[in-house]
Amino acid sequence: MTIPNSPDLSATTDLAADRSDATPSGAAERTEYTAAERRQRIFAIVGASSGNLVEWFDFYVYAFCAIYFAPAFFPTADPTVQLLNTAGVFAAGFLMRPIGGWLFGRIADKHGRKTSMLISVLMMCAGSLVIAFLPTYESIGVAAPALLLLCRLFQGLSVGGEYGTTATYMSEVALKGRRGFYSSFQYVTLIGGQLLAVLVVVILQQLLSTDELKAWGWRIPFVIGAFAAVIALLLRRSLEETTTAESRASKEAGSIAGLFKHHKAAFITVLGYTAGGSLMFYTFTTYMQKYLVNTAGMDAKTASGIMTFALFCYMLMQPLFGALSDRIGRRTSMLCFAALGALCTLPILSTLKGIGSPALAGVLIILGMAIVSFYTSIGGIVKAEMFPPEVRALGVGLSYAIANALFGGTAEYVALGLKSIGHEEVFYWYVTGMLVIAFLFSLRLPKQASYLHHDH
């Protein structure tokens, strides 16, 4: 589909001409877009983010259903060990992310953002469909967990490329002067994927017994995710490309050598603050449900209900914090995230450990999510602003994937591992320490972005 009357959709023209949303003073929003151009760009945001929602739904369904399918693949008498094994497979999927970040980042910079996004959503769909019909340990023995691991590695490769390309694309089509606001919808759909995953689990919990969920009910969400990917694929096929032929033909396009030759410092900075951001994000989202059940002693249904409400609030926060970054600047938002996270994470997790009130637990979790929203709402744009078009998807995707694999994807595994040896509180200090590091790296962010913003 060709977008009419929109000759400036290219990342190397329009997007290299805006910095209004990088100024803390909150300069007036540019108004040179026609109503048709605004609709076209908003449609592009919706098209890109729809696939993002499906990808993350498929990926997080695993985390939220693990309580039910863990015995089918890892038979043992200790539920903590079962969850530890499934968390290990979850973490293994993250280890494929750097490869996915490199592969899809190269495809996006060399062959276009659209091509990369179409391939990634197809791969996620295939992985979910296989898991939905995977035989259990009782049927095929050790081959069952081995195949589960293989599917997660495949999905990890896909989602490793999804983040960088989608973040890049959405930052490139977002309306100038409001890039923080519009780019925040990447995490609206990312969190929406999580929310839909836990919501599907909640509905199934009401319709099926625990035995039915453990026997076959856990397969339903994986089937839903696979079919939803077809709709996302159709929407993404209609997207307009944001790169130019000149950018894609560059010798450095999608090149590791080009990335590290000229943008090594930016890459390291993104790694530094993404490590803490990813760790806190996964602590308060995917791991929190297990934490409420396994540590706070709540039943699974209560924990799912709390997380459904908390994730919904978290999703609604993203545009608000994204818009705030357009006023105060990305650097200020990142410093607020890291400082508040370092100060509040330990007391929040310590209080949740012995809490008895589901309502109070929900308030504390939402507080933690509000703090991390300073980061997640601008996670994509703050990275995209660090790299030029010819290595932007690679720089964003690879740096994010490496930090996410090492710290985000291992959050559950580290937390459950420390709990299994009786030192769960060490995990609280671990998260706090990583947020201190994120603060130090956030200090290295430029007060005014080097790329995407040059119009004032």
C-alpha positions in Angstrom: 0.0 0.0 0.0 1.3 3.4 -0.9 0.7 6.3 1.4 -0.3 9.4 -0.6 0.8 12.9 0.0 3.5 11.7 2.4 6.8 12.2 0.7 8.6 12.8 4.0 8.0 9.4 5.6 11.7 8.5 5.0 13.8 8.2 8.1 16.6 10.1 6.5 14.6 13.3 5.7 11.7 14.0 8.1 13.2 12.1 11.1 16.6 13.8 10.8 14.9 17.1 11.2 13.3 17.1 14.7 14.6 17.8 18.1 11.7 19.7 19.7 10.8 16.7 21.9 14.4 16.6 23.2 14.2 20.0 24.8 13.3 20.1 28.5 11.6 23.4 28.1 8.8 21.8 26.2 8.9 23.7 22.9 5.7 24.1 21.0 4.6 21.1 18.9 5.2 21.4 15.2 2.1 21.7 13.1 3.1 21.2 9.5 1.3 17.8 9.2 -1.9 17.7 7.3 -4.8 15.8 8.8 -4.3 13.0 6.2 -0.6 12.8 7.1 -1.4 12.5 10.8 -3.8 9.7 10.1 -1.3 7.9 7.9 1.4 8.0 10.6 -1.0 7.0 13.3 -2.1 4.0 11.1 1.6 3.1 10.7 2.0 3.1 14.5 -1.0 0.9 14.9 0.1 -1.5 12.2 3.6 -1.9 13.7 2.4 -2.2 17.2 -0.3 -4.8 16.4 2.4 -7.3 15.5 4.3 -6.2 18.6 1.3 -7.1 20.7 0.9 -10.5 19.2 4.6 -11.3 19.5 4.7 -10.4 23.2 1.4 -12.2 23.9 2.9 -15.4 22.5 6.1 -14.9 24.4 4.5 -14.1 27.8 1.9 -16.8 27.6 4.7 -19.2 28.5 5.5 -17.3 31.7 1.9 -17.1 32.9 1.0 -20.7 32.0 4.2 -22.1 33.5 2.5 -22.8 36.8 0.2 -25.3 35.0 2.4 -27.0 32.4 5.6 -27.3 34.5 4.6 -30.7 35.9 3.9 -32.0 32.3 7.5 -31.3 31.2 9.5 -31.4 34.4 8.0 -34.0 36.7 9.2 -33.5 40.3 7.7 -33.3 43.8 9.1 -29.8 44.5 7.1 -27.0 42.8 9.9 -24.5 43.2 12.2 -26.9 41.2 9.6 -27.2 38.5 9.3 -23.4 38.2 13.0 -23.1 38.3 13.3 -25.5 35.3 10.6 -23.7 33.3 12.2 -20.3 34.2 15.5 -21.8 32.9 13.8 -22.5 29.5 12.3 -19.0 29.6 15.8 -17.6 30.2 17.2 -19.7 27.3 14.8 -18.0 25.0 16.4 -14.7 26.0 19.9 -16.0 25.2 18.8 -16.1 21.5 17.9 -12.5 21.6 21.4 -11.1 20.8 21.5 -13.3 17.7 18.0 -12.1 16.8 18.9 -8.5 17.5 21.9 -8.8 15.1 20.1 -10.8 12.4 16.9 -8.8 12.3 18.7 -5.5 12.8 20.8 -6.3 9.8 17.8 -7.2 7.8 16.0 -4.0 8.8 18.9 -1.7 8.0 19.9 -3.5 4.8 16.5 -4.6 3.4 13.9 -2.5 5.2 12.0 -2.3 8.5 8.9 -3.8 7.0 10.6 -7.0 5.8 12.2 -7.6 9.2 8.8 -7.1 11.0 7.0 -9.6 8.7 9.6 -12.3 9.2 9.7 -11.9 13.0 5.9 -12.3 13.5 5.8 -15.4 11.3 8.5 -17.0 13.4 6.7 -16.3 16.7 3.5 -17.7 15.3 5.2 -21.0 14.3 6.9 -21.4 17.7 3.6 -20.9 19.6 1.7 -23.4 17.3 4.3 -26.1 17.9 4.2 -25.6 21.7 0.4 -25.8 21.6 0.6 -29.4 20.3 3.8 -30.5 22.0 3.7 -34.0 23.6 4.4 -34.2 27.4 7.2 -35.9 29.3 4.9 -38.8 30.0 4.4 -39.4 26.3 7.9 -38.9 24.9 10.2 -38.7 27.9 13.1 -36.3 27.9 12.4 -35.3 24.3 9.5 -33.2 25.6 11.5 -30.6 27.5 14.1 -30.7 24.8 11.5 -29.7 22.2 10.1 -27.1 24.5 13.5 -25.6 24.8 14.0 -25.7 21.0 10.7 -23.8 20.5 11.6 -21.2 23.0 15.0 -20.7 21.3 13.2 -20.1 18.0 10.8 -17.6 19.6 13.7 -15.9 21.4 15.3 -15.4 18.0 12.1 -13.8 16.7 11.4 -11.5 19.7 15.1 -10.5 19.8 14.6 -9.0 16.4 11.1 -7.7 17.1 12.0 -5.1 19.7 14.7 -3.3 17.8 12.9 -3.1 14.5 9.6 -2.1 15.9 11.2 0.5 18.2 13.1 1.9 15.3 10.1 2.0 13.0 7.8 3.6 15.5 10.3 6.3 16.3 10.8 7.0 12.6 7.1 7.4 11.9 6.1 9.2 15.1 4.8 12.8 14.8 7.6 15.4 15.4 7.4 17.1 18.8 5.5 14.2 20.3 7.9 11.3 19.6 7.9 10.3 23.3 4.1 10.1 23.4 3.7 8.1 20.2 6.8 5.8 20.7 5.4 4.9 24.1 2.8 2.8 22.3 5.4 0.2 21.7 5.2 -0.6 25.4 1.5 -0.1 25.4 1.2 -3.1 23.1 4.1 -4.9 24.7 2.4 -4.6 28.1 -1.0 -5.2 26.3 0.4 -8.6 25.1 1.3 -9.4 28.7 -2.1 -8.2 29.9 -4.0 -10.3 27.3 -1.9 -13.3 28.2 -2.7 -13.1 31.9 -6.3 -12.2 31.1 -6.7 -15.3 29.0 -5.3 -17.3 31.9 -7.7 -15.7 34.3 -10.7 -16.5 32.1 -9.5 -20.1 31.7 -9.2 -20.3 35.5 -12.9 -19.4 35.8 -13.9 -21.9 33.1 -11.7 -24.9 33.9 -10.6 -26.7 37.0 -6.9 -26.8 38.1 -6.6 -30.4 36.9 -8.0 -29.5 33.5 -5.6 -26.6 33.2 -2.7 -28.8 34.0 -3.9 -31.6 31.7 -4.7 -29.6 28.5 -6.1 -26.1 29.3 -2.7 -24.5 29.2 -2.4 -25.2 25.5 -5.3 -22.9 24.6 -3.5 -19.6 24.9 -0.7 -20.8 22.6 -3.3 -21.6 19.9 -4.9 -18.2 20.3 -1.6 -16.5 19.9 -0.7 -18.4 16.7 -4.0 -17.4 15.1 -3.7 -13.8 16.2 -0.4 -13.6 14.4 -2.2 -14.0 11.0 -4.1 -10.7 11.6 -0.9 -8.9 12.6 0.7 -10.2 9.5 -2.0 -8.7 7.3 -1.7 -5.3 9.0 2.1 -5.3 8.7 1.9 -6.1 5.0 0.3 -2.6 4.5 3.0 -0.7 6.2 5.1 1.9 4.3 8.9 1.6 4.5 10.7 4.3 6.4 14.3 3.9 5.1 15.6 5.2 1.8 17.3 3.2 -0.9 20.4 5.3 -0.2 20.4 4.4 3.5 20.0 0.7 2.7 22.7 0.7 0.1 25.3 2.3 2.5 28.4 0.2 3.1 27.8 0.4 6.8 24.1 -0.5 6.7 23.4 -3.2 9.2 27.1 -3.7 9.7 28.6 -4.6 13.1 31.9 -3.0 12.0 30.1 0.2 11.1 28.2 0.2 14.4 31.3 -0.2 16.6 33.6 2.0 14.4 31.6 5.1 14.9 29.0 4.4 17.6 30.7 2.3 20.3 30.2 4.7 23.1 26.5 5.0 22.3 26.2 1.2 22.2 27.8 0.8 25.6 25.6 3.5 27.1 22.5 1.8 25.9 23.7 -1.5 27.3 24.3 0.0 30.7 20.9 1.5 31.3 19.0 -1.3 29.5 20.4 -3.8 31.9 18.8 -2.2 34.9 15.7 -1.3 33.0 15.1 -4.8 31.8 15.8 -6.4 35.1 13.3 -4.2 37.0 10.7 -4.6 34.2 10.7 -8.4 34.3 10.9 -8.3 38.1 7.6 -6.4 38.4 5.8 -8.1 35.4 6.6 -11.7 34.5 8.2 -12.8 37.8 5.8 -10.9 40.1 2.9 -13.4 39.6 5.2 -16.3 40.7 6.5 -14.1 43.6 3.0 -13.6 44.9 2.3 -17.3 44.8 5.6 -18.8 45.8 6.8 -16.2 48.3 3.8 -14.1 49.5 1.7 -17.3 49.8 -1.3 -16.2 47.7 -3.3 -18.6 45.6 -2.8 -18.5 41.8 -6.2 -17.0 41.0 -5.7 -14.1 43.4 -2.2 -13.4 42.1 -3.5 -13.5 38.5 -6.3 -11.1 39.4 -3.8 -8.6 41.0 -1.5 -8.8 38.0 -4.3 -8.3 35.5 -5.3 -5.0 37.2 -1.7 -3.9 37.8 -0.7 -4.5 34.1 -3.8 -2.6 32.9 -2.8 0.4 35.0 0.8 0.0 33.8 -0.3 0.0 30.2 -2.3 3.2 30.7 0.7 4.9 32.2 2.9 4.6 29.2 1.5 7.4 27.0 1.5 9.7 30.1 5.1 9.1 30.9 6.0 9.3 27.2 4.3 12.7 26.9 6.2 13.8 30.1 9.5 13.0 28.4 8.5 15.3 25.5 8.3 18.0 28.2 11.3 17.3 30.5 13.6 15.5 28.1 14.7 11.8 27.8 17.7 12.2 30.0 15.7 13.6 32.9 13.2 10.7 32.6 15.9 8.1 32.6 17.5 9.6 35.7 14.2 9.7 37.5 13.7 6.0 36.7 17.1 4.8 37.9 17.1 7.0 41.0 13.6 6.1 42.2 14.1 2.5 41.3 17.3 2.2 43.3 15.6 3.8 46.3 12.3 2.0 46.2 12.8 -1.5 44.8 14.1 -3.1 48.0 11.4 -1.8 50.4 8.7 -2.7 47.9 9.8 -6.3 47.4 10.5 -6.7 51.1 7.0 -5.5 52.0 5.4 -7.7 49.4 7.1 -10.8 50.9 5.0 -10.7 54.0 1.9 -8.9 52.8 -1.5 -10.3 53.5 -3.8 -7.8 51.7 -4.3 -8.3 47.9 -5.3 -4.7 47.6 -2.1 -3.4 49.2 0.0 -5.8 47.2 -1.6 -4.3 44.0 -0.8 -0.8 45.1 2.8 -1.6 45.8 3.2 -3.4 42.4 1.6 -0.5 40.6 4.1 1.8 42.4 7.0 -0.2 41.1 5.5 -0.2 37.6 5.1 3.6 37.8 8.8 4.0 38.5 9.8 1.7 35.7 7.5 3.6 33.4 10.0 6.4 33.2 12.1 4.0 31.3 9.7 1.7 29.4 7.6 4.6 28.0 10.6 5.9 26.1 12.7 2.7 25.9 12.5 2.6 22.1 12.9 6.3 21.3 15.8 6.9 23.7 17.7 4.2 22.0 16.8 5.1 18.5 18.0 8.7 19.2 21.5 7.4 19.7 22.1 5.9 16.2 21.9 7.1 12.6 19.5 5.4 10.1 22.0 3.0 8.5 22.7 1.2 11.8 19.7 2.3 13.9 17.8 -1.0 14.0 21.0 -3.0 14.6 22.2 -0.6 17.3 18.8 -0.6 19.1 18.1 -4.3 18.7 21.5 -5.7 19.5 22.2 -3.5 22.5 18.7 -4.2 23.9 18.9 -7.9 23.2 22.3 -8.4 24.9 21.3 -6.5 28.1 17.9 -8.1 28.1 19.3 -11.6 27.7 21.8 -11.2 30.5 19.7 -9.4 33.0 16.0 -9.3 32.0 15.5 -12.9 30.8 17.5 -14.3 33.8 15.5 -12.4 36.4 13.1 -15.2 37.3 15.9 -17.8 37.2 18.1 -15.8 39.5 15.2 -15.0 41.9 14.0 -18.6 42.1 17.5 -19.9 42.4 18.3 -17.6 45.3 15.0 -18.6 47.0 15.8 -22.3 46.6 19.0 -21.9 48.6 17.3 -19.7 51.2 18.7 -16.3 50.2 15.9 -14.6 48.4 16.6 -11.2 49.9 19.9 -11.1 47.9 17.8 -10.7 44.7 16.4 -7.5 46.1 19.9 -6.1 46.5 20.9 -7.4 43.1 18.1 -5.4 41.4 18.9 -2.3 43.4 22.6 -2.5 42.5 21.8 -2.8 38.7 19.6 0.3 39.0 22.5 2.3 40.5 24.5 1.2 37.5 21.6 2.3 35.2 21.7 5.7 36.9 25.4 6.1 36.2 25.0 5.2 32.6 22.0 7.5 32.3 24.2 10.4 33.3 26.1 9.8 30.1 23.0 10.5 27.9 23.3 13.7 26.0 21.0 16.5 27.1 20.1 16.9 23.4 19.8 13.8 21.2 22.3 13.6 18.3 19.9 11.9 15.9 16.2 12.3 14.9 16.1 15.8 16.3 17.5 18.8 14.5 14.8 21.3 13.7 15.1 24.0 16.5 
